[in-house]
Amino acid sequence: MRIDAVTIFPEYFAPLELSLLGKAKERGILTIGVHDLRSFTTDNHHSVDDTPYGGGAGMVMKPEIWGQALDPLMTPQTDLIILTPAGERFNQRMAEKFANSQHLIFACGRYEGIDARVGQYYASQNFRVHEVSIGDFVLGGGEVASLVMIEAITRLLPGVLGNPESLVEESHAQDGFLEYPSYTKPHTWRGIEVPEILLSGNHAAIAAWRSAQSLKRATERL
Ligand code: 97T
């Protein structure tokens, strides 16, 4: 898989060199390119944004700069992901779909977002364009949202995770989440004991207890 990120803050993507993803890059499973949007400006002030048509607070990122940055990256294999609070909510199902892509581009907007014509244009050219949000809260920009998505997606790639067993177990659990409580040694810690059933060696009873616990947690959260 190839991943490109376009941003005015390339330093945000430094963590991609660490641990798991650093190893995936060394193994040739993953190629990552981080691109400074400002390097595509042509004016003396290197401006990437301007005031919104129709008025209102804040600034909007200029479409020409985004076009200059994205044109050389786009291929028929590309899924262009535009981070925006107004996008479709990211979830595990989406992570699984994107994990099957050859090429992801993360367009990280700051301020009040990117001129709406950027997504509209690439969609009109028959590229796959996805407007995505990671949740109902406001971030300073799309960089951290991109990092969240990149971690969720790349850990699904064959050879990235050390232990593919945990992926199998995850996909068994409903919606891909392990929601039951977990325990390790010691048997008693600060007077609190591990549930006796987990020491029984009865694997069917343990599985039943865990799914009851998951269900209990899920209903408590709703
Ligand atoms: O709040 C944002 C600002 C810019 C780009 C993305 C976001 C966001 O994404 N998910 C939640 C918020």
Residues whose N, C-alpha, C, O or C-beta is under 5 A from the ligand:
A	BS01	97T	L83 T84 P85 G109 V132 S133 I134 G135 F137 V138 L139 G140 G141 G142 A145
